[in-house]
Amino acid sequence: MQNFAYIIGDEETKVAAIVDPAWEVQKLLDICRDLELKVTLVINTHTHYDHVDGNSLVVQKTGAKVVNHESSRMRKDIAVKDGDTIEIGALKAKVIHTPGHCPEHICILVDGKLLTGDLLFVGECGRTDLPGSSPGDMYESLFHKILPLQDSIEVYPGHDYGSRPSSTIGYERKNNYVLKNRTREEFVRFMAQP
Ligand SMILES: [Fe+2]
């Protein structure tokens, strides 16, 4: 499914969070071990199985606490909401609530890098035809929460669906056909097209 999981590690305190562990959990843990990082948090951008399937194994092997949006039905040792800060050692990761693909979806902004889960891919956006999806919410999240960010912010999506594995807000603003100027109504109609 071309999923991306991410490790956010603080080089100072050697503490790390794993974002969206699904497959190849051991590989993620091996990388953390090689970098001498202690995994203390699991963060899920949303609760679809291809983003959470590895949660329990990470928890079992590391004792990490699970972070999810407060509306998520998943286990959440730490419930977060829009604007909250998740501390990963000395790093501060900002939570941006971005419903649309699903109601509990969050993006994580840390150190000029935005982890966009299934909200925004390189050149694409997430599906809005699934149970719990909302094209109207997707519009608000993309156009009012993500696009106002600086062009230089790097974009790290939840799947490798684009022409490159990561990009920037500026690149997406310029090249992503989903982000062309549309009213909310136009966007909802656009998302309903096959
Ligand atoms: Fe998803």
Residues whose N, C-alpha, C, O or C-beta is under 5 A from the ligand:
A	BS01	LIG	H48 D118
